[in-house]
Amino acid sequence: MTDLTDKVAIVTGASRGIGRAIALLLAMQGAKVVCVARSADELQEVALKTDGLALPADVTNEEEVQHVVSETLRHFGRLDILVCNAGVGSFDVLEHFNVAEWDQIFDVNVKGTFLLCKAVVPHFKKQRYGHVVGIASDVSKRTFESGSVYGASKYAQDALLSALRKEVRSYGIKVSVIYPGLVDTYFNEAQPGGAEAQKTHLRPADVAQVVRYVLEAPPLVVIDELMIHPITQEY
Ligand code: NJP
């Protein structure tokens, strides 16, 4: 088993939802967590709870992403884990989307993942160690009506991470991709905690447990992919 004590982990989208739950759980395992998202106040609250570092940043901005990585290394002197979780989505028939909405979804879900990996992987290669975890989606593997744009972005994010896994394996770097089904979060302007969603959706902590499981795998073991659904969800 890989001990997470004192491992340094960047978690994007840590201000709420799944990312917040991942940050809290990794901190409980003794990891030093760098919380990244745009909402500075929410991020500060998570950083206080995790005894970690809040670095407000937009994952679509290369300079801000580079700053997150250099500031992490300056502050902690090491970096072991990257969790690419920040993501956005909305759902409608294809012709109702405009180009700005397409760009926003692809910028956060695909370019954000690309920029974080681009900034972190050279460091991981130098130390010949590191673990990238991507929070993709079950719709990285299937399509559905009204999911064309979001689904395309999640297929692209998955392809990027799967190819990266092949590029970095010989350096001892792991890349794991998690494919959650419905999760009770603020995603797509939802309000979590409703009675119905509690019966039909995973909790953010369920996904966080999967991330922990993947990260704690023995050094020789890489869990490439892991899909998780609420038992009530038709898939
Ligand atoms: O959503 P939500 P989830 N730069 O809205 C951050 C995937 N997923 O936790 O910047 C930096 O509660 C945002 O922070 P802020 C989904 O695709 C979900 O459900 O402050 N951060 C917030 O912390 C996504 O990849 C479901 O607004 C940015 C976080 O992202 C991941 O799970 C199902 C940002 C979003 O929190 C987490 O989403 C599935 C930016 N430009 C996959 N833009 C589900 N919930 O059902 C957004 O299959 N964030």
Residues whose N, C-alpha, C, O or C-beta is under 5 A from the ligand:
A	BS01	NJP	G13 A14 S15 R16 G17 I18 G19 V36 A37 R38 S39 A57 D58 V59 T60 N85 A86 G87 V88 V108 I135 A136 S137 D138 P180 G181 L182 V183 T185 Y186 F187 N188
